[in-house]
Amino acid sequence: MPNPTITSSYAGEFAGKYLAAALLSADTLDQGTITILPNVKYKAAMKVGAFSNLVRSADCDFDSSTSGMTLTERVLTPTELQVNLQICKKELHADWEAAQMGYSAFDSLPPLFSDFVIGQVAAEVAKATETSIWSGSAGEGSFDGFETLLAADATVVDVTAASVDSSNVIAQLGAIVDAIPTAVYGKEDLTLYVSSNIARAYVRALGGFVATIGGAGTDNKGSQWYNGGQLSFEGINIVVAKGLADNTAVAAQKSNLFFGTGLLDDRNEVKLIDMADIDGSQNVRVVMRYTAGVQFGIGSDIVLYS
């Protein structure tokens, strides 16, 4: 009896759907806390306009010589990335639904296992994407994240970071807010993106574990006050950016931070291939290809705490 093989692969239209699950399940993207630009085939150029001497004293003449607009641009170039994974079906005998594989020496891949592999690969891609968005640097399997891009831009407002804990987190968040440009402060989509350790310290501080809050904490509930809901500081929403390095934060408008991907680009593909009929082995290969990258618009409107 011939060896049954996988007759379908995760390619074509399905590839985009599985790839979307992998990329958009990264926390930052899943929560929609930055602006997503899909279908970036090669590059996306964002125009930045700056006006000068726009308002002048009134007279009877039209004189444009004293006013002007300067256009510059930021270019978002997604990086091409891939997953190449090979698994031996023999490894499944002991611990993965052996009964479904039957007792023949010729093993077919359990359908549930194929779903499991795709799901796990998608989860790992999401994790890697979240890290790259914030703290990535161009290199193997990564792209320049916001930390790298913002640190290299002289127009970004820099605030020197401290080692944050519950005793100083409120003062440190205050220093970030104090540095936010006046034109940006109060904007509806202004957000504080903070690392996990800053968020933990803030939750603990609000539980009453610092003298300025008091032993009873928020709503007199002590450490039980927080149930995982939305955090804010002085009216500004806080987003826990798990990809940020410890003691790092960014204050920016959501509309000023961009993630680009060729999600529906025809170069994207997800395939799960049973190699039995190809080379006679018991291997299964998973191939995933996608593009991803980030960029910001106006550096002078952003605060980097680092």
Sine and cosine of phi, psi and omega as CSV:
sin_phi,cos_phi,sin_psi,cos_psi,sin_omega,cos_omega
0.00,0.00,0.77,-0.64,-0.06,-1.00
-0.92,0.39,0.44,-0.90,0.00,-1.00
-0.94,0.34,0.87,-0.49,0.07,-1.00
-0.92,0.38,0.65,-0.76,-0.04,-1.00
-0.79,-0.62,0.17,-0.98,0.08,-1.00
-0.96,0.28,0.84,-0.54,-0.03,-1.00
-0.99,-0.13,-0.12,0.99,0.05,-1.00
-0.84,-0.55,0.42,-0.91,0.05,-1.00
-0.73,-0.68,0.40,-0.91,0.02,-1.00
-0.99,0.11,1.00,0.08,-0.05,-1.00
-0.64,-0.77,-0.05,-1.00,0.05,-1.00
0.89,0.46,-0.72,-0.70,-0.07,-1.00
-0.88,0.47,-0.65,0.76,0.00,-1.00
-0.86,0.51,-0.52,0.85,-0.03,-1.00
-0.84,0.55,-0.71,0.71,0.01,-1.00
-0.88,0.47,-0.61,0.79,-0.04,-1.00
-0.93,0.36,-0.71,0.70,0.02,-1.00
-0.92,0.39,-0.60,0.80,0.02,-1.00
-0.91,0.41,-0.62,0.79,0.06,-1.00
-0.88,0.48,-0.67,0.75,0.01,-1.00
-0.88,0.47,-0.63,0.78,-0.03,-1.00
-0.94,0.35,-0.73,0.68,-0.09,-1.00
-0.97,0.23,-0.72,0.70,-0.13,-0.99
-0.99,0.16,-0.08,1.00,0.10,-1.00
-1.00,0.02,-0.05,1.00,0.20,-0.98
-0.89,0.46,0.73,-0.69,-0.17,-0.98
-0.77,0.63,-0.74,0.68,-0.04,-1.00
-0.86,0.51,-0.65,0.76,-0.03,-1.00
-0.99,0.17,-0.62,0.79,-0.02,-1.00
-0.88,0.48,-0.59,0.81,0.00,-1.00
-1.00,0.08,-0.11,0.99,0.02,-1.00
0.90,0.44,0.59,0.81,-0.09,-1.00
-1.00,-0.01,-0.05,1.00,0.21,-0.98
-0.73,-0.69,0.17,-0.99,-0.06,-1.00
-0.99,0.10,0.78,-0.63,-0.04,-1.00
-0.98,-0.21,0.79,-0.61,0.05,-1.00
-0.93,-0.37,0.98,-0.17,0.03,-1.00
-0.99,0.11,0.19,-0.98,0.12,-0.99
0.87,0.48,0.60,0.80,0.10,-1.00
-1.00,0.08,0.97,-0.23,-0.10,-0.99
-0.92,0.39,-0.72,0.70,-0.04,-1.00
-0.70,-0.71,-0.87,0.50,0.04,-1.00
-0.62,-0.78,0.45,-0.89,0.13,-0.99
-0.83,-0.55,0.85,-0.52,0.00,-1.00
-0.98,-0.18,0.80,-0.60,0.02,-1.00
-0.94,-0.33,0.87,-0.49,-0.03,-1.00
-0.98,0.20,0.71,-0.70,0.04,-1.00
-0.87,-0.50,0.87,-0.49,-0.03,-1.00
-0.97,-0.25,0.68,-0.73,0.05,-1.00
-0.80,-0.60,0.82,-0.58,0.00,-1.00
-0.99,-0.12,0.48,-0.88,0.04,-1.00
-0.71,-0.71,0.66,-0.75,0.05,-1.00
0.76,0.65,0.73,0.69,-0.11,-0.99
-0.95,0.30,-0.60,0.80,-0.04,-1.00
-0.97,-0.25,0.76,-0.65,0.00,-1.00
-0.70,-0.72,0.26,-0.97,0.02,-1.00
-0.91,0.42,0.59,-0.81,-0.09,-1.00
-0.97,0.25,0.61,-0.79,0.17,-0.99
-0.49,-0.87,-0.20,-0.98,-0.07,-1.00
-1.00,0.02,-0.08,1.00,-0.12,-0.99
-0.96,-0.27,0.30,-0.96,0.17,-0.99
-0.96,-0.28,0.88,-0.47,-0.05,-1.00
-0.67,-0.74,0.96,-0.27,-0.02,-1.00
-1.00,-0.03,0.05,1.00,-0.11,-0.99
-0.94,0.33,-0.37,0.93,-0.05,-1.00
-1.00,-0.09,-0.18,0.98,-0.01,-1.00
-0.93,-0.38,0.46,-0.89,0.01,-1.00
-0.31,-0.95,0.21,-0.98,0.07,-1.00
-0.71,-0.70,0.76,-0.65,0.03,-1.00
-0.94,-0.34,0.82,-0.57,0.02,-1.00
-0.97,-0.24,0.81,-0.59,0.15,-0.99
-0.84,-0.54,0.04,-1.00,0.01,-1.00
-0.57,-0.82,0.49,-0.87,0.15,-0.99
-0.94,-0.34,0.69,-0.72,-0.04,-1.00
-0.92,-0.39,0.82,-0.57,0.08,-1.00
-0.98,-0.20,0.90,-0.44,-0.01,-1.00
-0.89,-0.45,0.98,-0.19,0.00,-1.00
-0.87,0.49,0.60,-0.80,0.04,-1.00
-1.00,-0.02,0.68,-0.74,0.06,-1.00
-0.98,0.18,0.79,-0.62,-0.05,-1.00
-0.76,-0.65,0.30,-0.95,-0.02,-1.00
-0.44,-0.90,0.32,-0.95,0.14,-0.99
-0.85,-0.53,0.79,-0.61,0.12,-0.99
-0.82,-0.58,0.97,-0.26,-0.08,-1.00
-0.83,-0.56,0.70,-0.71,0.07,-1.00
-0.82,-0.58,0.77,-0.64,-0.02,-1.00
-0.81,-0.59,0.67,-0.74,0.06,-1.00
-1.00,-0.02,0.82,-0.58,-0.01,-1.00
-0.89,0.46,-0.41,0.91,0.02,-1.00
-0.86,0.51,-0.52,0.86,-0.01,-1.00
-0.92,0.39,-0.22,0.97,-0.04,-1.00
-1.00,0.09,-0.27,0.96,-0.13,-0.99
-0.81,0.58,-0.69,0.72,-0.15,-0.99
-0.98,0.18,-0.55,0.83,-0.23,-0.97
-0.70,-0.71,0.13,0.99,0.01,-1.00
-0.74,-0.67,1.00,-0.03,0.13,-0.99
0.74,0.68,0.81,0.59,-0.03,-1.00
-0.85,0.53,-0.58,0.82,-0.03,-1.00
-0.88,0.47,-0.60,0.80,0.00,-1.00
-0.93,0.36,-0.37,0.93,-0.04,-1.00
-0.99,0.11,-0.21,0.98,0.01,-1.00
0.98,0.21,-0.05,-1.00,-0.08,-1.00
-0.94,-0.34,0.05,1.00,0.04,-1.00
-0.95,0.32,0.41,-0.91,0.07,-1.00
-0.95,0.33,-0.27,0.96,0.01,-1.00
-0.99,-0.15,0.92,-0.40,-0.13,-0.99
-0.98,-0.22,0.72,-0.69,0.14,-0.99
-0.99,-0.15,0.45,-0.89,-0.04,-1.00
-0.98,0.22,0.83,-0.55,0.02,-1.00
-0.86,0.51,0.75,-0.67,-0.02,-1.00
-0.82,0.57,-0.65,0.76,0.00,-1.00
-0.91,0.42,-0.53,0.85,0.03,-1.00
-0.93,0.37,-0.63,0.78,0.03,-1.00
-0.88,0.48,-0.64,0.77,0.08,-1.00
-0.89,0.45,-0.65,0.76,0.00,-1.00
-0.88,0.48,-0.71,0.71,-0.02,-1.00
-0.89,0.46,-0.74,0.67,0.01,-1.00
-0.87,0.50,-0.68,0.73,0.00,-1.00
-0.89,0.46,-0.67,0.74,-0.01,-1.00
-0.93,0.36,-0.65,0.76,0.05,-1.00
-0.89,0.46,-0.68,0.74,0.02,-1.00
-0.88,0.48,-0.65,0.76,0.00,-1.00
-0.91,0.42,-0.65,0.76,0.01,-1.00
-0.93,0.37,-0.60,0.80,0.06,-1.00
-0.90,0.43,-0.66,0.75,0.02,-1.00
-0.88,0.48,-0.69,0.72,0.01,-1.00
-0.88,0.47,-0.72,0.69,0.00,-1.00
-0.91,0.42,-0.61,0.80,0.00,-1.00
-0.91,0.41,-0.70,0.72,0.02,-1.00
-0.86,0.51,-0.68,0.73,0.02,-1.00
-0.91,0.42,-0.70,0.72,-0.02,-1.00
-0.91,0.42,-0.61,0.79,-0.02,-1.00
-0.81,0.58,-0.65,0.76,-0.11,-0.99
-0.98,-0.21,-0.76,0.65,-0.12,-0.99
-0.89,-0.46,0.21,0.98,-0.03,-1.00
-0.94,0.33,0.43,-0.90,0.14,-0.99
-0.70,-0.71,0.59,-0.81,-0.08,-1.00
-0.82,0.57,0.79,-0.62,-0.02,-1.00
0.17,-0.99,-0.29,-0.96,-0.05,-1.00
-0.88,0.47,0.87,-0.49,0.09,-1.00
0.94,0.33,0.35,0.94,-0.05,-1.00
-0.53,-0.85,0.04,-1.00,0.10,-1.00
-0.56,-0.83,0.28,-0.96,0.00,-1.00
-0.89,0.45,0.84,-0.54,0.03,-1.00
-1.00,-0.05,-0.03,-1.00,-0.06,-1.00
-0.88,0.47,-0.62,0.78,0.02,-1.00
-0.84,0.54,-0.74,0.68,-0.02,-1.00
-0.91,0.42,-0.73,0.69,-0.05,-1.00
-0.92,0.38,-0.67,0.74,-0.04,-1.00
-0.94,0.34,-0.62,0.78,0.00,-1.00
-0.90,0.43,-0.46,0.89,-0.05,-1.00
-1.00,0.05,-0.10,1.00,-0.06,-1.00
-0.97,-0.22,0.87,-0.50,-0.08,-1.00
-0.94,0.33,-0.31,0.95,-0.03,-1.00
-0.99,0.14,-0.27,0.96,0.01,-1.00
-0.93,0.36,0.64,-0.77,0.03,-1.00
-0.98,0.19,0.89,-0.46,-0.05,-1.00
-0.99,-0.17,0.70,-0.72,0.12,-0.99
-0.83,-0.56,0.81,-0.59,-0.04,-1.00
-0.95,0.32,0.78,-0.63,-0.08,-1.00
-1.00,0.09,0.43,-0.90,0.14,-0.99
-0.91,-0.42,0.09,-1.00,0.13,-0.99
-0.99,0.16,0.95,-0.32,-0.19,-0.98
-1.00,0.06,0.72,-0.70,0.16,-0.99
-0.61,-0.80,-0.07,-1.00,-0.10,-1.00
-0.91,0.42,-0.36,0.93,-0.04,-1.00
-0.99,0.16,-0.37,0.93,-0.05,-1.00
-0.81,-0.58,0.02,1.00,-0.12,-0.99
-0.89,0.46,-0.61,0.80,-0.02,-1.00
-0.92,0.38,-0.66,0.75,0.05,-1.00
-0.90,0.44,-0.63,0.78,-0.01,-1.00
-0.94,0.35,-0.66,0.75,0.08,-1.00
-0.90,0.44,-0.59,0.81,0.06,-1.00
-0.89,0.46,-0.61,0.79,0.03,-1.00
-0.91,0.42,-0.59,0.81,0.04,-1.00
-0.91,0.41,-0.74,0.67,-0.02,-1.00
-0.89,0.46,-0.63,0.77,0.02,-1.00
-0.88,0.48,-0.46,0.89,-0.04,-1.00
-1.00,0.05,-0.16,0.99,0.00,-1.00
-0.91,0.42,0.79,-0.61,0.00,-1.00
-0.83,0.56,0.59,-0.81,-0.04,-1.00
-0.83,0.55,-0.62,0.78,-0.04,-1.00
-0.92,0.39,-0.38,0.92,-0.05,-1.00
-1.00,-0.09,-0.56,0.83,-0.05,-1.00
-0.85,0.52,0.77,-0.64,-0.01,-1.00
1.00,-0.08,-0.14,0.99,0.06,-1.00
-0.90,0.43,0.59,-0.81,-0.11,-0.99
-0.87,0.50,-0.60,0.80,-0.07,-1.00
-0.99,-0.16,0.24,0.97,0.07,-1.00
-0.90,0.43,0.74,-0.67,-0.11,-0.99
-0.67,-0.74,0.58,-0.81,0.17,-0.99
-0.98,-0.17,0.93,-0.37,0.06,-1.00
-1.00,-0.09,0.88,-0.47,-0.10,-0.99
-0.82,-0.57,0.43,-0.90,0.06,-1.00
-0.95,0.31,0.26,-0.96,-0.05,-1.00
-0.87,0.49,-0.63,0.77,-0.05,-1.00
-0.93,0.36,-0.52,0.85,0.07,-1.00
-0.93,0.38,-0.68,0.74,0.02,-1.00
-0.89,0.47,-0.69,0.72,0.02,-1.00
-0.88,0.48,-0.69,0.72,0.00,-1.00
-0.89,0.45,-0.63,0.78,-0.02,-1.00
-0.92,0.38,-0.69,0.73,0.05,-1.00
-0.87,0.49,-0.67,0.74,0.00,-1.00
-0.92,0.39,-0.65,0.76,0.03,-1.00
-0.88,0.48,-0.68,0.73,-0.01,-1.00
-0.95,0.30,-0.21,0.98,0.10,-1.00
-0.99,0.15,0.02,1.00,0.08,-1.00
0.99,-0.15,0.29,0.96,-0.10,-0.99
-0.99,-0.10,0.29,0.96,0.15,-0.99
-0.72,-0.69,0.48,-0.88,-0.12,-0.99
-0.87,0.50,-0.55,0.84,-0.08,-1.00
-0.95,0.31,-0.33,0.94,0.01,-1.00
-1.00,-0.07,-0.67,0.74,-0.04,-1.00
0.97,-0.22,0.46,-0.89,-0.13,-0.99
-0.88,0.47,-0.44,0.90,-0.05,-1.00
-0.99,0.15,-0.40,0.92,0.05,-1.00
0.95,0.31,-0.20,-0.98,-0.02,-1.00
-0.87,0.50,0.76,-0.64,0.00,-1.00
0.83,0.56,0.38,0.93,0.00,-1.00
0.85,0.53,0.53,0.85,-0.04,-1.00
-0.96,-0.28,0.00,1.00,-0.01,-1.00
0.85,0.53,-0.67,-0.74,-0.05,-1.00
-0.95,0.32,-0.12,0.99,-0.01,-1.00
-1.00,-0.02,0.09,1.00,-0.11,-0.99
-0.94,0.35,-0.51,0.86,-0.16,-0.99
-0.99,-0.16,0.78,-0.62,0.01,-1.00
-0.86,-0.51,0.41,0.91,0.07,-1.00
1.00,0.00,0.19,0.98,-0.02,-1.00
-0.99,0.13,-0.27,-0.96,-0.04,-1.00
-0.94,0.34,0.75,-0.67,0.10,-0.99
-0.99,-0.16,0.50,-0.87,0.09,-1.00
-0.53,-0.85,0.34,-0.94,0.05,-1.00
-0.69,-0.72,0.89,-0.46,0.01,-1.00
0.77,0.64,0.67,0.74,0.06,-1.00
1.00,0.09,0.00,1.00,0.00,-1.00
-0.97,-0.25,0.80,-0.60,-0.01,-1.00
-0.90,0.43,0.64,-0.77,0.05,-1.00
-0.96,-0.28,0.73,-0.68,0.11,-0.99
-0.89,-0.45,0.78,-0.62,0.06,-1.00
-0.99,0.13,0.96,-0.28,0.00,-1.00
-1.00,-0.05,0.99,-0.13,-0.13,-0.99
-0.92,0.40,-0.28,0.96,0.04,-1.00
-0.99,0.14,-0.18,0.98,0.02,-1.00
-0.96,0.28,0.60,-0.80,0.10,-0.99
-0.92,0.38,0.40,-0.92,0.03,-1.00
-0.81,0.59,0.55,-0.83,0.05,-1.00
0.87,0.50,0.61,0.79,0.01,-1.00
-0.75,-0.67,0.61,-0.79,0.03,-1.00
-0.49,-0.87,0.38,-0.93,0.04,-1.00
-0.71,-0.70,0.76,-0.65,0.14,-0.99
-0.95,-0.32,0.88,-0.47,-0.06,-1.00
-0.33,-0.95,0.30,-0.95,0.14,-0.99
-0.98,0.18,0.61,-0.79,0.07,-1.00
-0.83,0.56,-0.59,0.81,-0.05,-1.00
-0.96,0.27,-0.03,1.00,-0.01,-1.00
-0.94,-0.33,0.00,1.00,0.02,-1.00
-0.86,-0.51,0.75,-0.66,-0.14,-0.99
-0.79,-0.61,0.64,-0.77,0.17,-0.99
-0.88,-0.48,0.80,-0.60,-0.01,-1.00
-0.88,-0.48,0.61,-0.79,0.04,-1.00
-0.48,-0.88,0.51,-0.86,0.11,-0.99
-1.00,0.00,0.79,0.62,-0.17,-0.99
-0.81,0.59,-0.65,0.76,-0.01,-1.00
-0.98,-0.21,0.18,0.98,0.04,-1.00
-0.90,0.43,0.62,-0.78,-0.05,-1.00
-0.96,0.29,-0.06,1.00,0.10,-0.99
-0.99,0.17,-0.28,0.96,-0.01,-1.00
-0.96,0.28,0.66,-0.75,0.06,-1.00
-0.38,-0.92,0.56,-0.83,0.14,-0.99
-0.78,-0.63,0.85,-0.53,-0.03,-1.00
-0.73,-0.68,0.63,-0.78,0.16,-0.99
-0.86,-0.51,0.91,-0.42,-0.19,-0.98
-0.87,-0.49,0.83,-0.55,0.13,-0.99
-0.99,0.12,0.87,-0.49,-0.12,-0.99
-1.00,0.09,-0.01,1.00,-0.11,-0.99
-0.83,0.55,-0.73,0.69,-0.04,-1.00
-0.99,0.14,-0.14,0.99,-0.05,-1.00
-1.00,-0.07,-0.77,0.64,-0.02,-1.00
-0.78,-0.63,0.13,0.99,0.04,-1.00
0.98,0.21,0.08,1.00,-0.02,-1.00
-1.00,0.05,0.11,-0.99,0.07,-1.00
-0.98,-0.19,0.40,0.92,-0.06,-1.00
-1.00,0.01,0.49,-0.87,0.13,-0.99
-0.83,-0.55,0.75,-0.67,-0.02,-1.00
-0.92,-0.39,0.66,-0.75,0.09,-1.00
-0.90,-0.43,0.81,-0.58,0.00,-1.00
-0.84,-0.54,0.76,-0.64,0.01,-1.00
-0.67,-0.74,0.74,-0.68,0.02,-1.00
-0.74,-0.67,0.70,-0.72,0.00,-1.00
-0.35,-0.94,0.14,-0.99,0.05,-1.00
-0.79,-0.61,0.52,-0.85,-0.01,-1.00
-0.36,-0.93,0.51,-0.86,0.05,-1.00
-0.10,-0.99,0.27,-0.96,0.01,-1.00
-0.75,-0.66,0.31,-0.95,0.09,-1.00
-0.31,-0.95,0.37,-0.93,0.09,-1.00
-0.89,-0.45,0.24,-0.97,-0.05,-1.00
-1.00,-0.06,-0.96,0.26,-0.09,-1.00
-0.94,-0.33,0.94,-0.33,-0.07,-1.00
-0.90,0.43,-0.58,0.81,-0.06,-1.00
-0.93,0.35,-0.18,0.98,0.03,-1.00
-1.00,-0.10,0.11,0.99,-0.11,-0.99
-0.86,-0.51,0.62,-0.78,0.09,-1.00
-0.93,-0.36,0.77,-0.64,0.06,-1.00
-0.92,-0.39,0.88,-0.47,0.06,-1.00
-0.98,-0.18,0.96,-0.29,-0.14,-0.99
-0.41,-0.91,0.00,0.00,0.00,0.00
